[in-house]
Amino acid sequence: MADIEIRHVSKIFGHDAKKALAMARDGLDKAEILARSGCSVGLNDVSLKIGAGKIFVIMGLSGSGKSTLVRHINRLIEPTSGEVLFDGNNILDLDAKTLRAFRMRRVSMVSKALP
């Protein structure tokens, strides 16, 4: 079992992610950022900690960033900013070989939409 911690993770989709991230930090909403930069905000400054052996639910409306958040835990998506820690180690520092082993042995993802 491992602790999972997400620290100040933001994910911006688009070509000018740095500009859009600065707008998000300035308090602009998703629609305004999209209109000004052409970028979409997937996550904005998300922090959470999941204790080892705990059950944790991520729920929300369609398009609220649930899948985007979970995909950061197994590094299928790279954050624009922030850290993703697994047992205190930042998985963003893993090389390709170590990342493959991490995905095979330490973390997995199951996604199920409810009817």
C-alpha positions in Angstrom: 0.0 0.0 0.0 1.1 3.5 -0.7 0.1 7.1 0.0 -0.8 9.1 -3.0 -0.4 12.9 -2.9 -1.2 15.4 -5.5 0.2 18.9 -4.9 -1.0 21.9 -6.8 -1.5 20.1 -10.0 -2.8 22.0 -13.0 -3.4 20.7 -16.5 -3.9 23.0 -19.4 -4.7 21.6 -22.9 -3.5 23.6 -25.8 -0.6 25.3 -27.5 -0.1 28.2 -25.1 -0.4 26.4 -21.8 1.9 28.8 -19.9 -0.2 31.8 -20.8 -3.4 30.0 -19.9 -1.9 28.8 -16.6 -1.0 32.4 -15.7 -4.6 33.5 -16.5 -6.0 30.7 -14.3 -3.7 31.8 -11.5 -5.0 35.4 -12.0 -8.5 34.0 -11.3 -10.0 34.0 -14.8 -12.6 31.3 -15.4 -12.4 28.4 -17.9 -14.6 30.2 -20.5 -12.5 33.4 -20.4 -9.2 31.4 -20.7 -10.5 29.5 -23.6 -11.7 32.6 -25.4 -8.4 34.5 -24.8 -5.9 31.7 -25.3 -7.6 28.9 -27.1 -6.6 26.6 -24.3 -8.8 24.4 -22.1 -8.4 24.1 -18.4 -8.5 20.5 -17.3 -7.4 21.0 -13.7 -6.6 24.1 -11.8 -4.4 23.9 -8.6 -5.7 20.5 -7.3 -4.2 19.2 -4.1 -5.2 16.0 -2.2 -3.8 13.1 -0.2 -5.0 9.5 -0.3 -3.8 7.5 2.6 -2.4 4.0 2.1 -5.2 1.4 2.1 -8.0 4.0 2.0 -10.9 4.1 -0.4 -11.2 7.4 -2.2 -13.9 8.5 -4.6 -13.6 11.1 -7.3 -17.0 12.2 -8.5 -18.4 15.2 -10.3 -20.2 16.3 -13.4 -19.3 15.4 -16.9 -16.3 17.4 -18.0 -15.2 18.4 -14.4 -11.8 16.8 -14.7 -12.2 13.4 -12.9 -10.6 11.3 -15.6 -7.9 13.9 -16.2 -7.0 13.9 -12.5 -6.9 10.1 -12.2 -4.7 9.9 -15.3 -2.1 12.0 -13.6 -1.8 9.3 -10.8 -0.5 6.8 -13.4 1.1 9.5 -15.5 -0.9 8.8 -18.6 -1.2 12.6 -18.6 1.7 15.0 -17.7 0.6 18.0 -15.6 1.3 21.5 -16.7 2.4 22.3 -13.2 2.5 20.6 -9.8 3.7 17.3 -8.3 2.3 13.7 -8.1 3.8 11.7 -5.3 3.5 8.0 -4.6 5.0 6.9 -1.3 6.7 10.3 -1.1 8.4 10.0 -4.6 7.5 12.3 -7.4 6.5 10.0 -10.2 7.2 12.9 -12.7 10.9 12.1 -12.1 10.6 8.4 -13.3 12.3 7.5 -16.6 10.5 5.4 -19.2 11.7 2.0 -17.9 10.9 2.8 -14.3 7.5 4.3 -15.2 6.6 1.0 -17.1 7.5 -1.0 -14.0 5.5 1.4 -11.8 2.4 1.0 -13.9 2.7 -2.8 -14.1 3.3 -3.3 -10.3 2.1 -0.4 -8.3 -0.8 1.5 -9.8 -3.7 0.7 -12.1 -6.9 2.4 -13.2 -10.5 1.2 -13.8 -13.1 3.5 -15.2 -16.7 2.6 -15.2 -19.6 4.9 -16.2 -22.8 4.4 -14.3 -26.0 4.1 -16.4 
